[in-house]
Amino acid sequence: MGIEISDAMLRAVKMTEPEFRLETALWLYQQDRLTLAQAARWSGLTRLQFQRELAVRRHTVHFDTEELRHEIEALKEVGLK
């Protein structure tokens, strides 16, 4: 399923498409509707860029168990290199 937001709607809310994608990703993430990875993908940002956006807006990063495991494994891999 695709979602199409018209140019008229973007003009009405005074946002560009990337701004709209970021704002909806942030909102859905804060509502626990998207994981960090999903929200980053939806917004078109990397996970690190998305986390920076959260920090700028003073939103907390929250992890579920699976995301925490993924982060720990990623840190272990970086430590091994």
N, CA, C and O atoms as a printed pandas DataFrame, in Angstrom:
     atom_number atom_name residue_name chain_id  residue_number  x_coord  y_coord  z_coord
0              1         N          MET        A               1    0.843   -1.182    0.000
1              2        CA          MET        A               1    0.000    0.000    0.000
2              3         C          MET        A               1    0.879    1.233    0.000
3              4         O          MET        A               1    1.821    1.331    0.787
4              5         N          GLY        A               2    0.588    2.134   -0.843
5              6        CA          GLY        A               2    1.313    3.390   -0.890
6              7         C          GLY        A               2    0.435    4.518   -0.376
7              8         O          GLY        A               2   -0.792    4.466   -0.450
8              9         N          ILE        A               3    1.092    5.524    0.140
9             10        CA          ILE        A               3    0.381    6.705    0.618
10            11         C          ILE        A               3    0.854    7.886   -0.215
11            12         O          ILE        A               3    2.054    8.114   -0.370
12            13         N          GLU        A               4   -0.090    8.619   -0.739
13            14        CA          GLU        A               4    0.261    9.779   -1.538
14            15         C          GLU        A               4   -0.239   11.042   -0.841
15            16         O          GLU        A               4   -1.423   11.173   -0.531
16            17         N          ILE        A               5    0.679   11.956   -0.606
17            18        CA          ILE        A               5    0.335   13.255   -0.022
18            19         C          ILE        A               5    0.466   14.277   -1.146
19            20         O          ILE        A               5    1.538   14.429   -1.732
20            21         N          SER        A               6   -0.595   14.956   -1.435
21            22        CA          SER        A               6   -0.585   15.893   -2.561
22            23         C          SER        A               6    0.266   17.122   -2.255
23            24         O          SER        A               6    0.496   17.475   -1.098
24            25         N          ASP        A               7    0.720   17.753   -3.318
25            26        CA          ASP        A               7    1.471   19.002   -3.164
26            27         C          ASP        A               7    0.604   20.057   -2.482
27            28         O          ASP        A               7    1.102   20.861   -1.694
28            29         N          ALA        A               8   -0.689   20.052   -2.784
29            30        CA          ALA        A               8   -1.604   21.013   -2.158
30            31         C          ALA        A               8   -1.644   20.813   -0.643
31            32         O          ALA        A               8   -1.664   21.783    0.114
32            33         N          MET        A               9   -1.655   19.550   -0.205
33            34        CA          MET        A               9   -1.670   19.268    1.231
34            35         C          MET        A               9   -0.361   19.730    1.875
35            36         O          MET        A               9   -0.369   20.320    2.955
36            37         N          LEU        A              10    0.762   19.458    1.206
37            38        CA          LEU        A              10    2.055   19.900    1.750
38            39         C          LEU        A              10    2.114   21.419    1.845
39            40         O          LEU        A              10    2.636   21.965    2.817
40            41         N          ARG        A              11    1.578   22.099    0.834
41            42        CA          ARG        A              11    1.538   23.569    0.896
42            43         C          ARG        A              11    0.645   24.026    2.043
43            44         O          ARG        A              11    0.968   24.993    2.734
44            45         N          ALA        A              12   -0.471   23.341    2.250
45            46        CA          ALA        A              12   -1.413   23.715    3.309
46            47         C          ALA        A              12   -0.774   23.602    4.686
47            48         O          ALA        A              12   -1.037   24.426    5.561
48            49         N          VAL        A              13    0.064   22.586    4.884
49            50        CA          VAL        A              13    0.722   22.418    6.178
50            51         C          VAL        A              13    2.097   23.093    6.215
51            52         O          VAL        A              13    2.811   23.029    7.216
52            53         N          LYS        A              14    2.448   23.743    5.097
53            54        CA          LYS        A              14    3.700   24.496    4.985
54            55         C          LYS        A              14    4.920   23.627    5.284
55            56         O          LYS        A              14    5.786   23.993    6.078
56            57         N          MET        A              15    4.967   22.455    4.621
57            58        CA          MET        A              15    6.075   21.520    4.797
58            59         C          MET        A              15    6.511   20.984    3.442
59            60         O          MET        A              15    5.730   20.896    2.494
60            61         N          THR        A              16    7.775   20.635    3.392
61            62        CA          THR        A              16    8.269   19.892    2.245
62            63         C          THR        A              16    7.979   18.411    2.501
63            64         O          THR        A              16    7.629   18.026    3.617
64            65         N          GLU        A              17    8.125   17.596    1.474
65            66        CA          GLU        A              17    7.907   16.158    1.684
66            67         C          GLU        A              17    8.866   15.580    2.722
67            68         O          GLU        A              17    8.421   14.832    3.593
68            69         N          PRO        A              18   10.191   15.901    2.669
69            70        CA          PRO        A              18   11.093   15.375    3.702
70            71         C          PRO        A              18   10.712   15.831    5.114
71            72         O          PRO        A              18   10.822   15.055    6.063
72            73         N          GLU        A              19   10.268   17.079    5.259
73            74        CA          GLU        A              19    9.844   17.564    6.578
74            75         C          GLU        A              19    8.623   16.795    7.067
75            76         O          GLU        A              19    8.542   16.426    8.238
76            77         N          PHE        A              20    7.673   16.555    6.162
77            78        CA          PHE        A              20    6.460   15.820    6.526
78            79         C          PHE        A              20    6.796   14.394    6.932
79            80         O          PHE        A              20    6.265   13.880    7.916
80            81         N          ARG        A              21    7.681   13.755    6.171
81            82        CA          ARG        A              21    8.078   12.388    6.495
82            83         C          ARG        A              21    8.759   12.333    7.861
83            84         O          ARG        A              21    8.505   11.423    8.651
84            85         N          LEU        A              22    9.630   13.315    8.137
85            86        CA          LEU        A              22   10.318   13.350    9.427
86            87         C          LEU        A              22    9.320   13.563   10.563
87            88         O          LEU        A              22    9.366   12.854   11.568
88            89         N          GLU        A              23    8.434   14.518   10.414
89            90        CA          GLU        A              23    7.465   14.807   11.477
90            91         C          GLU        A              23    6.558   13.619   11.750
91            92         O          GLU        A              23    6.278   13.309   12.908
92            93         N          THR        A              24    6.095   12.947   10.700
93            94        CA          THR        A              24    5.242   11.782   10.931
94            95         C          THR        A              24    6.035   10.636   11.548
95            96         O          THR        A              24    5.518    9.913   12.400
96            97         N          ALA        A              25    7.285   10.464   11.124
97            98        CA          ALA        A              25    8.128    9.411   11.710
98            99         C          ALA        A              25    8.368    9.682   13.195
99           100         O          ALA        A              25    8.279    8.767   14.015
100          101         N          LEU        A              26    8.670   10.921   13.541
101          102        CA          LEU        A              26    8.888   11.276   14.938
102          103         C          LEU        A              26    7.630   11.013   15.768
103          104         O          LEU        A              26    7.704   10.443   16.857
104          105         N          TRP        A              27    6.492   11.428   15.251
105          106        CA          TRP        A              27    5.237   11.242   15.978
106          107         C          TRP        A              27    4.930    9.762   16.165
107          108         O          TRP        A              27    4.586    9.329   17.265
108          109         N          LEU        A              28    5.055    8.986   15.089
109          110        CA          LEU        A              28    4.769    7.556   15.185
110          111         C          LEU        A              28    5.747    6.847   16.112
111          112         O          LEU        A              28    5.365    5.917   16.822
112          113         N          TYR        A              29    7.007    7.280   16.111
113          114        CA          TYR        A              29    7.995    6.705   17.019
114          115         C          TYR        A              29    7.637    7.013   18.473
115          116         O          TYR        A              29    7.683    6.126   19.325
116          117         N          GLN        A              30    7.287    8.248   18.754
117          118        CA          GLN        A              30    6.933    8.631   20.116
118          119         C          GLN        A              30    5.662    7.927   20.599
119          120         O          GLN        A              30    5.473    7.735   21.800
120          121         N          GLN        A              31    4.798    7.545   19.661
121          122        CA          GLN        A              31    3.571    6.819   20.003
122          123         C          GLN        A              31    3.813    5.308   20.087
123          124         O          GLN        A              31    2.871    4.539   20.277
124          125         N          ASP        A              32    5.076    4.883   19.945
125          126        CA          ASP        A              32    5.442    3.462   19.930
126          127         C          ASP        A              32    4.753    2.692   18.812
127          128         O          ASP        A              32    4.452    1.507   18.954
128          129         N          ARG        A              33    4.507    3.374   17.704
129          130        CA          ARG        A              33    3.909    2.729   16.534
130          131         C          ARG        A              33    4.982    2.251   15.564
131          132         O          ARG        A              33    4.743    1.342   14.768
132          133         N          LEU        A              34    6.178    2.867   15.628
133          134        CA          LEU        A              34    7.322    2.477   14.809
134          135         C          LEU        A              34    8.528    2.265   15.707
135          136         O          LEU        A              34    8.689    2.949   16.717
136          137         N          THR        A              35    9.373    1.316   15.334
137          138        CA          THR        A              35   10.646    1.165   16.033
138          139         C          THR        A              35   11.581    2.268   15.567
139          140         O          THR        A              35   11.274    3.002   14.628
140          141         N          LEU        A              36   12.706    2.375   16.222
141          142        CA          LEU        A              36   13.708    3.364   15.831
142          143         C          LEU        A              36   14.141    3.140   14.387
143          144         O          LEU        A              36   14.225    4.089   13.608
144          145         N          ALA        A              37   14.413    1.897   14.032
145          146        CA          ALA        A              37   14.847    1.585   12.667
146          147         C          ALA        A              37   13.754    1.902   11.648
147          148         O          ALA        A              37   14.033    2.467   10.591
148          149         N          GLN        A              38   12.524    1.542   11.964
149          150        CA          GLN        A              38   11.417    1.818   11.049
150          151         C          GLN        A              38   11.207    3.320   10.872
151          152         O          GLN        A              38   11.002    3.795    9.755
152          153         N          ALA        A              39   11.258    4.060   11.970
153          154        CA          ALA        A              39   11.064    5.507   11.907
154          155         C          ALA        A              39   12.175    6.169   11.107
155          156         O          ALA        A              39   11.923    7.078   10.317
156          157         N          ALA        A              40   13.395    5.714   11.312
157          158        CA          ALA        A              40   14.518    6.263   10.543
158          159         C          ALA        A              40   14.312    6.007    9.057
159          160         O          ALA        A              40   14.492    6.904    8.234
160          161         N          ARG        A              41   13.931    4.775    8.718
161          162        CA          ARG        A              41   13.683    4.435    7.305
162          163         C          ARG        A              41   12.569    5.293    6.732
163          164         O          ARG        A              41   12.713    5.846    5.642
164          165         N          TRP        A              42   11.453    5.411    7.455
165          166        CA          TRP        A              42   10.316    6.198    6.973
166          167         C          TRP        A              42   10.719    7.654    6.744
167          168         O          TRP        A              42   10.291    8.276    5.772
168          169         N          SER        A              43   11.539    8.188    7.638
169          170        CA          SER        A              43   11.935    9.592    7.531
170          171         C          SER        A              43   12.965    9.830    6.437
171          172         O          SER        A              43   13.176   10.969    6.020
172          173         N          GLY        A              44   13.612    8.758    5.965
173          174        CA          GLY        A              44   14.645    8.912    4.947
174          175         C          GLY        A              44   16.006    9.233    5.542
175          176         O          GLY        A              44   16.930    9.609    4.821
176          177         N          LEU        A              45   16.130    9.085    6.857
177          178        CA          LEU        A              45   17.386    9.373    7.542
178          179         C          LEU        A              45   18.053    8.068    7.968
179          180         O          LEU        A              45   17.420    7.013    8.009
180          181         N          THR        A              46   19.332    8.163    8.280
181          182        CA          THR        A              46   19.992    7.023    8.904
182          183         C          THR        A              46   19.516    6.962   10.354
183          184         O          THR        A              46   18.916    7.909   10.861
184          185         N          ARG        A              47   19.788    5.845   11.008
185          186        CA          ARG        A              47   19.396    5.735   12.422
186          187         C          ARG        A              47   20.074    6.807   13.257
187          188         O          ARG        A              47   19.449    7.406   14.132
188          189         N          LEU        A              48   21.359    7.053   12.988
189          190        CA          LEU        A              48   22.083    8.065   13.746
190          191         C          LEU        A              48   21.488    9.454   13.511
191          192         O          LEU        A              48   21.319   10.222   14.459
192          193         N          GLN        A              49   21.171    9.782   12.259
193          194        CA          GLN        A              49   20.558   11.084   11.970
194          195         C          GLN        A              49   19.205   11.215   12.669
195          196         O          GLN        A              49   18.871   12.273   13.204
196          197         N          PHE        A              50   18.433   10.129   12.658
197          198        CA          PHE        A              50   17.131   10.162   13.319
198          199         C          PHE        A              50   17.298   10.355   14.822
199          200         O          PHE        A              50   16.554   11.118   15.438
200          201         N          GLN        A              51   18.273    9.666   15.412
201          202        CA          GLN        A              51   18.534    9.830   16.843
202          203         C          GLN        A              51   18.951   11.267   17.163
203          204         O          GLN        A              51   18.585   11.803   18.209
204          205         N          ARG        A              52   19.704   11.877   16.277
205          206        CA          ARG        A              52   20.082   13.288   16.485
206          207         C          ARG        A              52   18.854   14.177   16.469
207          208         O          ARG        A              52   18.740   15.098   17.278
208          209         N          GLU        A              53   17.923   13.905   15.542
209          210        CA          GLU        A              53   16.670   14.672   15.503
210          211         C          GLU        A              53   15.901   14.513   16.809
211          212         O          GLU        A              53   15.344   15.479   17.331
212          213         N          LEU        A              54   15.872   13.296   17.331
213          214        CA          LEU        A              54   15.220   13.074   18.626
214          215         C          LEU        A              54   15.897   13.911   19.714
215          216         O          LEU        A              54   15.225   14.541   20.530
216          217         N          ALA        A              55   17.216   13.912   19.717
217          218        CA          ALA        A              55   17.954   14.659   20.744
218          219         C          ALA        A              55   17.709   16.159   20.627
219          220         O          ALA        A              55   17.519   16.838   21.636
220          221         N          VAL        A              56   17.711   16.674   19.411
221          222        CA          VAL        A              56   17.467   18.103   19.193
222          223         C          VAL        A              56   16.104   18.502   19.747
223          224         O          VAL        A              56   15.940   19.594   20.292
224          225         N          ARG        A              57   15.147   17.621   19.605
225          226        CA          ARG        A              57   13.784   17.899   20.068
226          227         C          ARG        A              57   13.546   17.453   21.506
227          228         O          ARG        A              57   12.432   17.542   22.022
228          229         N          ARG        A              58   14.610   16.973   22.143
229          230        CA          ARG        A              58   14.549   16.517   23.528
230          231         C          ARG        A              58   13.576   15.356   23.736
231          232         O          ARG        A              58   12.913   15.258   24.768
232          233         N          HIS        A              59   13.507   14.480   22.731
233          234        CA          HIS        A              59   12.739   13.244   22.841
234          235         C          HIS        A              59   13.701   12.136   23.238
235          236         O          HIS        A              59   14.870   12.154   22.853
236          237         N          THR        A              60   13.224   11.198   23.988
237          238        CA          THR        A              60   14.083   10.098   24.404
238          239         C          THR        A              60   14.091    8.987   23.363
239          240         O          THR        A              60   13.128    8.791   22.621
240          241         N          VAL        A              61   15.199    8.273   23.334
241          242        CA          VAL        A              61   15.304    7.080   22.512
242          243         C          VAL        A              61   14.870    5.917   23.383
243          244         O          VAL        A              61   15.366    5.758   24.499
244          245         N          HIS        A              62   13.966    5.117   22.895
245          246        CA          HIS        A              62   13.538    3.950   23.659
246          247         C          HIS        A              62   13.747    2.703   22.815
247          248         O          HIS        A              62   13.534    2.703   21.603
248          249         N          PHE        A              63   14.161    1.665   23.476
249          250        CA          PHE        A              63   14.465    0.404   22.819
250          251         C          PHE        A              63   13.552   -0.684   23.354
251          252         O          PHE        A              63   13.246   -0.730   24.545
252          253         N          ASP        A              64   13.123   -1.558   22.458
253          254        CA          ASP        A              64   12.514   -2.783   22.950
254          255         C          ASP        A              64   13.648   -3.805   23.070
255          256         O          ASP        A              64   14.784   -3.519   22.694
256          257         N          THR        A              65   13.350   -4.958   23.578
257          258        CA          THR        A              65   14.383   -5.967   23.840
258          259         C          THR        A              65   15.155   -6.332   22.580
259          260         O          THR        A              65   16.380   -6.440   22.611
260          261         N          GLU        A              66   14.448   -6.522   21.475
261          262        CA          GLU        A              66   15.104   -6.905   20.225
262          263         C          GLU        A              66   16.027   -5.805   19.725
263          264         O          GLU        A              66   17.134   -6.094   19.269
264          265         N          GLU        A              67   15.599   -4.549   19.801
265          266        CA          GLU        A              67   16.455   -3.440   19.374
266          267         C          GLU        A              67   17.689   -3.331   20.264
267          268         O          GLU        A              67   18.788   -3.070   19.775
268          269         N          LEU        A              68   17.514   -3.527   21.551
269          270        CA          LEU        A              68   18.645   -3.481   22.466
270          271         C          LEU        A              68   19.650   -4.570   22.123
271          272         O          LEU        A              68   20.855   -4.319   22.103
272          273         N          ARG        A              69   19.163   -5.780   21.852
273          274        CA          ARG        A              69   20.060   -6.870   21.437
274          275         C          ARG        A              69   20.825   -6.499   20.167
275          276         O          ARG        A              69   22.029   -6.735   20.063
276          277         N          HIS        A              70   20.114   -5.921   19.212
277          278        CA          HIS        A              70   20.739   -5.512   17.953
278          279         C          HIS        A              70   21.840   -4.480   18.210
279          280         O          HIS        A              70   22.931   -4.582   17.650
280          281         N          GLU        A              71   21.558   -3.504   19.044
281          282        CA          GLU        A              71   22.553   -2.468   19.365
282          283         C          GLU        A              71   23.772   -3.067   20.064
283          284         O          GLU        A              71   24.904   -2.688   19.764
284          285         N          ILE        A              72   23.554   -3.989   20.984
285          286        CA          ILE        A              72   24.667   -4.625   21.696
286          287         C          ILE        A              72   25.536   -5.405   20.723
287          288         O          ILE        A              72   26.763   -5.338   20.797
288          289         N          GLU        A              73   24.908   -6.148   19.807
289          290        CA          GLU        A              73   25.673   -6.897   18.799
290          291         C          GLU        A              73   26.467   -5.961   17.904
291          292         O          GLU        A              73   27.621   -6.244   17.579
292          293         N          ALA        A              74   25.865   -4.851   17.501
293          294        CA          ALA        A              74   26.566   -3.882   16.664
294          295         C          ALA        A              74   27.767   -3.294   17.401
295          296         O          ALA        A              74   28.828   -3.104   16.807
296          297         N          LEU        A              75   27.606   -3.010   18.680
297          298        CA          LEU        A              75   28.720   -2.482   19.475
298          299         C          LEU        A              75   29.823   -3.518   19.625
299          300         O          LEU        A              75   31.005   -3.175   19.586
300          301         N          LYS        A              76   29.452   -4.768   19.793
301          302        CA          LYS        A              76   30.456   -5.835   19.899
302          303         C          LYS        A              76   31.257   -5.929   18.608
303          304         O          LYS        A              76   32.479   -6.071   18.645
304          305         N          GLU        A              77   30.580   -5.850   17.467
305          306        CA          GLU        A              77   31.266   -5.917   16.176
306          307         C          GLU        A              77   32.236   -4.761   15.998
307          308         O          GLU        A              77   33.345   -4.956   15.500
308          309         N          VAL        A              78   31.841   -3.581   16.390
309          310        CA          VAL        A              78   32.723   -2.403   16.287
310          311         C          VAL        A              78   33.927   -2.586   17.193
311          312         O          VAL        A              78   35.046   -2.227   16.826
312          313         N          GLY        A              79   33.704   -3.138   18.363
313          314        CA          GLY        A              79   34.787   -3.369   19.304
314          315         C          GLY        A              79   35.775   -4.402   18.828
315          316         O          GLY        A              79   36.942   -4.361   19.216
316          317         N          LEU        A              80   35.336   -5.332   17.994
317          318        CA          LEU        A              80   36.208   -6.384   17.499
318          319         C          LEU        A              80   37.082   -5.912   16.343
319          320         O          LEU        A              80   38.103   -6.538   16.057
320          321         N          LYS        A              81   36.722   -4.858   15.691
321          322        CA          LYS        A              81   37.473   -4.387   14.513
322          323         C          LYS        A              81   38.642   -3.522   14.899
323          324         O          LYS        A              81   39.373   -3.047   14.029
